[in-house]
Structures are given as structure tokens and as C-alpha cells.
Amino acid sequence: MALLEVQGLKKIYTTRFGGSQVQALSSVSFNVAEGEYVAIMGESGSGKTTLLNILAALDKPTGGTVLLDGRDITKIKESALAAFRRDKLGFVFQDFNLLDTFSLQDNIFLPLVLQGRSYEEMAGRIGPLAKKLGISGLLGKYPYEVSGGEKQRAAVARALITNPRIVLADEPTGALDSRATEALLNLFGEINAEGQTILMVTHSVKAAAHAQRVLFLRDGEVYHQLYRAGQTVEQSFARISDTLTAMTRGGELDA
């Protein structure tokens, strides 16, 4: 059974005064296997952000289902959603979403504090994770004292420290320079190789080229997908670029 199953997902927004409706998602269906690394691409308005918000249980669909470990997250009661997100999902955002008044260590600890974990357990978890991410010497610093790449590594640590079923990444390289981007993408590859499932929304062909599979959204539907299938990052980059060009021009797409 797939870890994540999305079936017939629809989302219609009604304007403030009910004068018109906008269909953000018309019929989205796909599965993500445990341990898979999937990127989602599409032009602005294709439905990427809406889809991610629904997968993150931040928004409700108009129709369809989203099953995580066989549980339909669209049916979870509002009172239980915060705990579900905290326990099952890890988030990595473009703008890091770190609290400037907290040290990096306290930012990373935050989801465990909300779970009611003991300090001993939190300390036991952060040591190996910080070492793996190369931020052991930065834990006492504050976000404004470190670089963008270091902030993002702290954000990744915060996402991973709860051992989430899936990591949802929203444009994770968008605020990084090329060097920090490369380091983060290599890190995602290492984390995925250890079994962590990752679903990443991105405009970056370079970022998507590191994923095992790329889903292309168009007009609220999954329009096409590409599997990396043992290709190098450079080969995947070229195929993704060609696919985006073909989609724009209405040409024939590769399988």
C-alpha cells in the first residue's frame, strides 16, 4: 500500500461575495510510496500551492480523498489537526519559519516541546541529527546570526526531529544562493537514501532534477510525470527542461 494516496482531489474557491468560483484543482490523483522522493512542478496558477496546503491539512478539498497510512486526512476533526500535523508531517519552507527570539536548538526542539517530550529525549534526538546536518556548533546561535543555508539546515532538523511519515517541502531552495542550494539538495538526497519520504513543490528545475519522480501540474490536474530511473542529475535536468518547454508549446511529451 502507498504511504500517500491522493484520489480525485478537487478544490473550488468562491469569491468573497459569492459572485464567481475559481477551480484550483479539478481532478488530482497520484500515489507516493514510502521512501520515495517526489517533486511537483507547474506554472503559477497550476494548483501547486493549493495541493500542498491540502496535503498539509491546512485546507480542505471540495472533493476527493487524501490517505496517509490509510487514514483520510480530509476527515480529521479540526480539533485534532494540529496534533496530526505535528506528529505525522515535517515541513520545510522557503522562508525557513524560524523564530528569531529562539536559538536554533530551541527552534528545532519546538515540535517536541509541543508533543510534551522530556528534555532528555529531546537532547538525545538532536545530537545525531545536528551532526548529520552539520550544525552541531551552531545550536546556541540565533537565526539572525547564521547564513540562509544554515537556517535551512536548522529548519530541516526541525522537520526531521519528530520522525515524520513524510516531509513536505515548499520551495525549499527559493531563498538560498547556488552553493547553499546544492548543499541542501545533496542533504535531501542523503536523507531520502536513509528512507525518509519527501514531497517537494518547486519552480526550480535544478531542485526537481534531484527527485526520483517529477509530477507536472497544469490547470489543476496532473498533466504528466517523469521518473528519474537511474539517470544522472544532469540528464534529469535536461528531460525536465524539455518537458516544461513542450508543455508550454503544446508539443509531444516524453514518457
Order of alpha helices (4+ residues) and beta strands (2+ residues): beta-beta-beta-alpha-beta-beta-alpha-beta-alpha-alpha-alpha-beta-alpha-beta-alpha-beta-beta-alpha
